[in-house]
C-alpha cells in the first residue's frame, strides 16, 4: 500500500509520519513541496505519486488570524480538500481528512453527534465545515475525523503556552466557560493508524465500506481552566514555575478576533461502535504526553 501524507511537520502530521511507517510505502510531504491552497499543485502531487491512500493533515489553524485572512483559510481548509478528494476519487483511492469541533456554535448543552447541524461562529469554523462538505460532495472512499483541542509537546499549543506562561507570570487567568476535550496528537495519529490497519490488505474497499464522518477526540471533557490546572500539576519541571495563583475568567474578559464555541464536546460513540476503538480519558493522555 502506498500512502501519501500531506502536512507531516504539523502537530498531527509529525505523529502520523511515525505511526504510518508500519503500514506500507509512506511518502510524507509538507509546504513548500505541497501547497494545499494551490489546486494545480494538489493535482500534480497526487498524480505524481499515485497513492492508494491519502491522509490530509494540512490545515490553516490560526483561529484568530483567519478572521483577517478568510480567502487563504478557505483555500487551505475548504477548497483544497475538495480538489484533493476529486483527485483521489479519480485514482480510485481512499482519503482521510480531519476537521474540528469549531464547526459547532457550542449551544447544544451536551455532546455533539455527527448528525447535529453545524453552525460555526468563526471563519476558521466556516472554512473547516466547507472542507468537510467538499469531501462529502465528491464522495468516493473517504473518512472524515472531527477532533477537538489537539495538542502536542513539540509544537506551540495550549499546553506549551500554559507552561510558558507559568514560567513568566505569578498570576494566570484562564477561561472556565469554554468546554471541550483535549486530544493528544500522538493518540489521534495512533487511532487513525489502527483504523487503517483493520483494513490494511484492502484499504480502498475498507474505507469505501465505512465512508463517512466520525468524531474522534479524547474521552471526557473539561474547561480550559481545568485543563490548565492539570497542566501545571503534571508539569515535569514544576520547580521552574513562578505562578502562584491560577484564576478562572470569562471569555468576555478577553478580546479575540474570533468567537469560540463555549461547549463543543464531541460524542465519539459512532466511531467506537464502527471500529471498536476509543481514546483514553483526557487526563490520562495528558499525563502520558507530559512524561514523553
C-alpha positions as a Markdown table, in Angstrom:
| # | Residue | x | y | z |
|---|---|---|---|---|
| 1 | Unk | 0.0 | 0.0 | 0.0 |
| 2 | Unk | 1.3 | 3.4 | -0.9 |
| 3 | Unk | 0.4 | 6.2 | 1.5 |
| 4 | Unk | 0.7 | 9.9 | 0.8 |
| 5 | Unk | 0.7 | 12.0 | 3.9 |
| 6 | Unk | 0.3 | 15.7 | 3.5 |
| 7 | Unk | 1.3 | 18.1 | 6.3 |
| 8 | Unk | 3.9 | 15.9 | 8.0 |
| 9 | Unk | 5.5 | 18.6 | 10.1 |
| 10 | Unk | 2.4 | 19.8 | 12.0 |
| 11 | Unk | 1.2 | 18.6 | 15.4 |
| 12 | Unk | -0.8 | 15.7 | 13.9 |
| 13 | Unk | 1.3 | 15.1 | 10.8 |
| 14 | Unk | 4.5 | 14.6 | 12.7 |
| 15 | Unk | 2.9 | 11.8 | 14.7 |
| 16 | Unk | 1.3 | 10.3 | 11.7 |
| 17 | Unk | 4.7 | 10.2 | 10.0 |
| 18 | Unk | 5.8 | 7.9 | 12.8 |
| 19 | Unk | 2.8 | 5.7 | 13.1 |
| 20 | Unk | 2.1 | 5.1 | 9.5 |
| 21 | Unk | 5.5 | 3.7 | 8.6 |
| 22 | Unk | 4.5 | 0.1 | 9.5 |
| 23 | Unk | 1.5 | 0.1 | 7.1 |
| 24 | Unk | 3.2 | 0.5 | 3.8 |
| 25 | Unk | 5.3 | 2.7 | 1.5 |
| 26 | Unk | 4.9 | 6.2 | 3.0 |
| 27 | Unk | 5.5 | 9.4 | 1.2 |
| 28 | Unk | 5.3 | 12.4 | 3.6 |
| 29 | Unk | 5.2 | 16.0 | 2.3 |
| 30 | Unk | 4.7 | 19.5 | 3.6 |
| 31 | Unk | 4.9 | 23.1 | 2.4 |
| 32 | Unk | 6.5 | 24.1 | 0.1 |
| 33 | Unk | 6.7 | 20.7 | -1.6 |
| 34 | Unk | 2.9 | 20.6 | -1.3 |
| 35 | Unk | 0.7 | 23.7 | -1.2 |
| 36 | Unk | -2.9 | 22.8 | -0.4 |
| 37 | Unk | -4.0 | 26.3 | -1.4 |
| 38 | Unk | -2.8 | 25.7 | -4.9 |
| 39 | Unk | -5.2 | 23.5 | -7.0 |
| 40 | Unk | -2.6 | 22.7 | -9.7 |
| 41 | Unk | 0.0 | 21.7 | -7.1 |
| 42 | Unk | -2.5 | 19.4 | -5.4 |
| 43 | Unk | -3.4 | 17.7 | -8.7 |
| 44 | Unk | 0.3 | 17.4 | -9.7 |
| 45 | Unk | 1.3 | 15.8 | -6.4 |
| 46 | Unk | -1.4 | 13.2 | -6.3 |
| 47 | Unk | -0.9 | 12.3 | -10.0 |
| 48 | Unk | 2.8 | 12.0 | -9.5 |
| 49 | Unk | 2.7 | 9.7 | -6.5 |
| 50 | Unk | -0.4 | 7.6 | -7.4 |
| 51 | Unk | -1.2 | 6.6 | -3.8 |
| 52 | Unk | -3.7 | 4.1 | -2.6 |
| 53 | Unk | -4.4 | 6.2 | 0.5 |
| 54 | Unk | -4.0 | 10.0 | 1.0 |
| 55 | Unk | -4.1 | 11.4 | 4.5 |
| 56 | Unk | -4.6 | 15.2 | 4.7 |
| 57 | Unk | -3.1 | 16.6 | 7.9 |
| 58 | Unk | -2.7 | 20.1 | 6.5 |
| 59 | Unk | -4.8 | 22.9 | 7.9 |
| 60 | Unk | -5.0 | 26.6 | 8.4 |
| 61 | Unk | -5.2 | 26.6 | 12.2 |
| 62 | Unk | -4.7 | 30.2 | 13.4 |
| 63 | Unk | -8.3 | 30.8 | 14.6 |
| 64 | Unk | -8.0 | 34.5 | 15.2 |
| 65 | Unk | -5.8 | 35.3 | 12.1 |
| 66 | Unk | -8.3 | 33.5 | 9.9 |
| 67 | Unk | -10.7 | 36.4 | 10.5 |
| 68 | Unk | -8.4 | 38.7 | 8.6 |
| 69 | Unk | -7.3 | 36.1 | 6.0 |
| 70 | Unk | -10.5 | 34.4 | 5.1 |
| 71 | Unk | -9.5 | 33.7 | 1.5 |
| 72 | Unk | -6.3 | 31.9 | 2.4 |
| 73 | Unk | -8.1 | 30.0 | 5.2 |
| 74 | Unk | -10.8 | 28.9 | 2.8 |
| 75 | Unk | -8.3 | 27.9 | 0.1 |
| 76 | Unk | -6.4 | 25.6 | 2.6 |
| 77 | Unk | -9.3 | 24.4 | 4.8 |
| 78 | Unk | -12.2 | 24.4 | 2.3 |
| 79 | Unk | -11.4 | 24.4 | -1.4 |
| 80 | Unk | -8.1 | 22.4 | -1.2 |
| 81 | Unk | -9.6 | 19.3 | 0.5 |
| 82 | Unk | -12.4 | 19.2 | -2.2 |
| 83 | Unk | -9.8 | 19.2 | -5.0 |
| 84 | Unk | -7.8 | 16.6 | -3.2 |
| 85 | Unk | -10.9 | 14.4 | -2.8 |
| 86 | Unk | -11.6 | 14.7 | -6.6 |
| 87 | Unk | -8.1 | 13.6 | -7.5 |
| 88 | Unk | -8.2 | 10.7 | -5.0 |
| 89 | Unk | -11.5 | 9.6 | -6.4 |
| 90 | Unk | -10.2 | 9.8 | -9.9 |
| 91 | Unk | -7.4 | 7.5 | -8.9 |
| 92 | Unk | -9.9 | 5.1 | -7.2 |
| 93 | Unk | -8.0 | 5.7 | -4.0 |
| 94 | Unk | -9.1 | 6.5 | -0.4 |
| 95 | Unk | -8.8 | 9.7 | 1.6 |
| 96 | Unk | -8.7 | 10.5 | 5.3 |
| 97 | Unk | -9.3 | 14.2 | 6.3 |
| 98 | Unk | -9.6 | 16.0 | 9.7 |
| 99 | Unk | -12.0 | 18.6 | 10.9 |
| 100 | Unk | -12.8 | 20.3 | 14.1 |
| 101 | Unk | -15.3 | 20.8 | 16.9 |
| 102 | Unk | -15.4 | 24.5 | 15.9 |
| 103 | Unk | -17.9 | 23.7 | 13.2 |
| 104 | Unk | -20.4 | 23.9 | 16.1 |
| 105 | Unk | -21.6 | 27.0 | 18.0 |
| 106 | Unk | -21.4 | 25.3 | 21.4 |
| 107 | Unk | -25.1 | 26.0 | 22.4 |
| 108 | Unk | -26.4 | 22.4 | 22.4 |
| 109 | Unk | -25.7 | 21.8 | 26.1 |
| 110 | Unk | -24.5 | 18.3 | 25.6 |
| 111 | Unk | -22.0 | 16.4 | 23.5 |
| 112 | Unk | -22.4 | 16.8 | 19.7 |
| 113 | Unk | -23.1 | 13.8 | 17.5 |
| 114 | Unk | -22.3 | 13.6 | 13.8 |
| 115 | Unk | -25.8 | 14.3 | 12.7 |
| 116 | Unk | -26.1 | 17.6 | 14.6 |
| 117 | Unk | -26.4 | 20.7 | 12.3 |
| 118 | Unk | -23.1 | 22.6 | 12.2 |
| 119 | Unk | -23.3 | 26.4 | 12.9 |
| 120 | Unk | -19.8 | 27.7 | 13.1 |
| 121 | Unk | -19.1 | 31.0 | 14.8 |
| 122 | Unk | -15.7 | 31.9 | 13.2 |
| 123 | Unk | -14.1 | 32.0 | 9.7 |
| 124 | Unk | -11.9 | 29.1 | 10.9 |
| 125 | Unk | -15.0 | 27.0 | 11.7 |
| 126 | Unk | -16.7 | 28.0 | 8.5 |
| 127 | Unk | -13.7 | 27.0 | 6.4 |
| 128 | Unk | -13.3 | 23.7 | 8.1 |
| 129 | Unk | -17.0 | 23.0 | 7.6 |
| 130 | Unk | -16.6 | 23.8 | 3.9 |
| 131 | Unk | -13.8 | 21.3 | 3.7 |
| 132 | Unk | -16.0 | 18.6 | 5.2 |
| 133 | Unk | -18.8 | 19.4 | 2.8 |
| 134 | Unk | -16.4 | 19.4 | -0.2 |
| 135 | Unk | -15.1 | 16.0 | 0.6 |
| 136 | Unk | -18.6 | 14.6 | 1.2 |
| 137 | Unk | -19.9 | 16.1 | -2.0 |
| 138 | Unk | -17.2 | 14.4 | -4.0 |
| 139 | Unk | -17.9 | 11.1 | -2.4 |
| 140 | Unk | -15.8 | 8.0 | -3.1 |
| 141 | Unk | -13.8 | 6.3 | -0.4 |
| 142 | Unk | -13.2 | 8.8 | 2.5 |
| 143 | Unk | -13.2 | 9.1 | 6.2 |
| 144 | Unk | -13.5 | 12.5 | 8.0 |
| 145 | Unk | -12.4 | 12.6 | 11.6 |
| 146 | Unk | -13.7 | 15.6 | 13.6 |
| 147 | Unk | -11.5 | 16.2 | 16.6 |
| 148 | Unk | -11.0 | 18.8 | 19.3 |
| 149 | Unk | -8.4 | 20.8 | 21.2 |
| 150 | Unk | -5.4 | 19.0 | 19.6 |
| 151 | Unk | -2.1 | 19.4 | 21.4 |
| 152 | Unk | 1.4 | 18.1 | 21.3 |
| 153 | Unk | 4.6 | 18.8 | 23.3 |
| 154 | Unk | 6.7 | 19.7 | 20.2 |
| 155 | Unk | 4.6 | 22.5 | 18.6 |
| 156 | Unk | 3.1 | 25.7 | 20.1 |
| 157 | Unk | -0.4 | 24.9 | 21.5 |
| 158 | Unk | -2.4 | 25.5 | 24.7 |
| 159 | Unk | -0.3 | 23.1 | 26.7 |
| 160 | Unk | 3.1 | 24.6 | 25.8 |
| 161 | Unk | 1.6 | 28.1 | 26.2 |
| 162 | Unk | 0.4 | 27.4 | 29.7 |
| 163 | Unk | 3.9 | 26.0 | 30.6 |
| 164 | Unk | 5.5 | 29.1 | 29.1 |
| 165 | Unk | 3.1 | 31.5 | 31.0 |
| 166 | Unk | 3.8 | 29.6 | 34.2 |
| 167 | Unk | 7.4 | 30.5 | 34.0 |
| 168 | Unk | 6.8 | 34.2 | 33.4 |
| 169 | Unk | 3.7 | 35.2 | 35.4 |
| 170 | Unk | 2.8 | 34.9 | 39.1 |
| 171 | Unk | -0.9 | 35.0 | 38.3 |
| 172 | Unk | -2.6 | 33.3 | 35.3 |
| 173 | Unk | -6.2 | 33.9 | 34.3 |
| 174 | Unk | -7.7 | 31.2 | 32.2 |
| 175 | Unk | -11.3 | 31.0 | 30.8 |
| 176 | Unk | -13.5 | 28.5 | 32.6 |
| 177 | Unk | -16.6 | 28.8 | 30.3 |
| 178 | Unk | -15.0 | 27.1 | 27.2 |
| 179 | Unk | -15.5 | 23.3 | 27.5 |
| 180 | Unk | -14.4 | 20.6 | 25.2 |
| 181 | Unk | -11.9 | 17.7 | 25.2 |
| 182 | Unk | -8.1 | 17.9 | 24.9 |
| 183 | Unk | -6.8 | 15.4 | 22.3 |
| 184 | Unk | -3.2 | 14.4 | 22.3 |
| 185 | Unk | -1.9 | 14.4 | 18.7 |
| 186 | Unk | 0.0 | 11.1 | 19.2 |
| 187 | Unk | -3.1 | 9.2 | 20.3 |
| 188 | Unk | -5.1 | 10.8 | 17.4 |
| 189 | Unk | -2.4 | 9.5 | 15.0 |
| 190 | Unk | -2.2 | 6.1 | 16.6 |
| 191 | Unk | -6.0 | 5.6 | 16.4 |
| 192 | Unk | -6.1 | 6.7 | 12.8 |
| 193 | Unk | -3.4 | 4.2 | 12.1 |
| 194 | Unk | -5.4 | 1.5 | 13.9 |
| 195 | Unk | -8.4 | 2.2 | 11.8 |
| 196 | Unk | -6.4 | 1.9 | 8.6 |
| 197 | Unk | -4.7 | -1.3 | 9.9 |
| 198 | Unk | -8.1 | -3.0 | 10.3 |
| 199 | Unk | -8.4 | -2.9 | 6.5 |
| 200 | Unk | -4.8 | -2.9 | 5.6 |
| 201 | Unk | -5.0 | -5.6 | 3.0 |
| 202 | Unk | -7.8 | -4.0 | 1.1 |
| 203 | Unk | -7.7 | -0.4 | 2.3 |
| 204 | Unk | -9.6 | 1.3 | -0.5 |
| 205 | Unk | -12.5 | -1.1 | -0.3 |
| 206 | Unk | -12.4 | -0.9 | 3.5 |
| 207 | Unk | -12.6 | 2.9 | 3.6 |
| 208 | Unk | -15.3 | 2.8 | 0.9 |
| 209 | Unk | -17.4 | 0.4 | 3.0 |
| 210 | Unk | -17.0 | 2.6 | 6.1 |
| 211 | Unk | -17.0 | 6.0 | 4.4 |
| 212 | Unk | -18.4 | 8.9 | 6.4 |
| 213 | Unk | -17.9 | 11.4 | 9.1 |
| 214 | Unk | -16.8 | 10.4 | 12.6 |
| 215 | Unk | -16.0 | 12.2 | 15.8 |
| 216 | Unk | -12.6 | 11.3 | 17.2 |
| 217 | Unk | -11.3 | 13.1 | 20.3 |
| 218 | Unk | -10.1 | 12.3 | 23.8 |
| 219 | Unk | -12.6 | 10.9 | 26.3 |
| 220 | Unk | -14.4 | 13.1 | 28.8 |
| 221 | Unk | -14.5 | 16.9 | 28.9 |
| 222 | Unk | -13.1 | 19.9 | 30.8 |
| 223 | Unk | -12.9 | 23.6 | 30.7 |
| 224 | Unk | -9.7 | 25.4 | 29.6 |
| 225 | Unk | -9.3 | 26.4 | 33.3 |
| 226 | Unk | -9.4 | 22.7 | 34.4 |
| 227 | Unk | -7.1 | 21.8 | 31.6 |
| 228 | Unk | -4.6 | 24.4 | 32.8 |
| 229 | Unk | -4.8 | 23.2 | 36.4 |
| 230 | Unk | -3.9 | 19.7 | 35.2 |
| 231 | Unk | -1.0 | 21.0 | 33.0 |
| 232 | Unk | 0.5 | 22.9 | 36.0 |
| 233 | Unk | 0.0 | 19.9 | 38.3 |
| 234 | Unk | 1.6 | 17.4 | 35.8 |
| 235 | Unk | 4.5 | 19.8 | 34.8 |
| 236 | Unk | 7.6 | 17.7 | 35.0 |
| 237 | Unk | 9.7 | 20.8 | 35.8 |
| 238 | Unk | 7.4 | 22.3 | 38.4 |
| 239 | Unk | 10.4 | 24.0 | 40.1 |
| 240 | Unk | 10.6 | 26.3 | 37.1 |
| 241 | Unk | 7.1 | 27.7 | 37.7 |
| 242 | Unk | 6.7 | 31.2 | 39.1 |
| 243 | Unk | 2.9 | 31.1 | 39.0 |
| 244 | Unk | 1.4 | 31.3 | 42.5 |
| 245 | Unk | -2.3 | 31.9 | 41.5 |
| 246 | Unk | -4.5 | 30.4 | 38.8 |
| 247 | Unk | -7.8 | 32.3 | 38.4 |
| 248 | Unk | -10.9 | 31.4 | 36.4 |
| 249 | Unk | -12.1 | 34.0 | 33.9 |
| 250 | Unk | -14.8 | 34.5 | 31.4 |
| 251 | Unk | -14.4 | 34.5 | 27.6 |
| 252 | Unk | -15.8 | 38.0 | 27.7 |
| 253 | Unk | -12.8 | 39.1 | 29.7 |
| 254 | Unk | -10.5 | 38.6 | 26.7 |
| 255 | Unk | -10.8 | 40.4 | 23.3 |
| 256 | Unk | -10.2 | 38.0 | 20.5 |
| 257 | Unk | -10.8 | 38.4 | 16.7 |
| 258 | Unk | -12.7 | 35.1 | 16.5 |
| 259 | Unk | -15.5 | 33.8 | 18.7 |
| 260 | Unk | -15.1 | 30.4 | 20.2 |
| 261 | Unk | -17.9 | 27.9 | 21.0 |
| 262 | Unk | -18.4 | 27.6 | 24.7 |
| 263 | Unk | -19.3 | 23.9 | 24.9 |
| 264 | Unk | -18.2 | 21.8 | 21.9 |
| 265 | Unk | -17.6 | 18.4 | 23.4 |
| 266 | Unk | -17.9 | 15.6 | 20.8 |
| 267 | Unk | -19.6 | 12.2 | 21.2 |
| 268 | Unk | -17.4 | 9.5 | 19.8 |
| 269 | Unk | -19.8 | 6.6 | 20.2 |
| 270 | Unk | -20.3 | 6.2 | 16.4 |
| 271 | Unk | -16.6 | 5.6 | 15.9 |
| 272 | Unk | -16.4 | 3.3 | 18.9 |
| 273 | Unk | -19.3 | 1.2 | 17.5 |
| 274 | Unk | -17.8 | 1.1 | 14.0 |
| 275 | Unk | -14.2 | 0.4 | 14.7 |
| 276 | Unk | -14.1 | -0.7 | 18.3 |
| 277 | Unk | -11.6 | 2.0 | 19.2 |
| 278 | Unk | -11.7 | 4.6 | 21.9 |
| 279 | Unk | -9.2 | 7.2 | 23.1 |
| 280 | Unk | -8.4 | 7.2 | 26.8 |
| 281 | Unk | -9.6 | 9.8 | 29.3 |
| 282 | Unk | -8.0 | 13.2 | 28.5 |
| 283 | Unk | -6.4 | 13.4 | 32.0 |
| 284 | Unk | -4.5 | 10.1 | 31.4 |
| 285 | Unk | -3.5 | 11.1 | 27.9 |
| 286 | Unk | -2.2 | 14.4 | 29.2 |
| 287 | Unk | -0.1 | 12.7 | 31.8 |
| 288 | Unk | 1.4 | 10.4 | 29.2 |
| 289 | Unk | 2.1 | 13.3 | 26.9 |
| 290 | Unk | 3.9 | 15.3 | 29.6 |
| 291 | Unk | 6.1 | 12.3 | 30.5 |
| 292 | Unk | 7.1 | 11.6 | 27.0 |
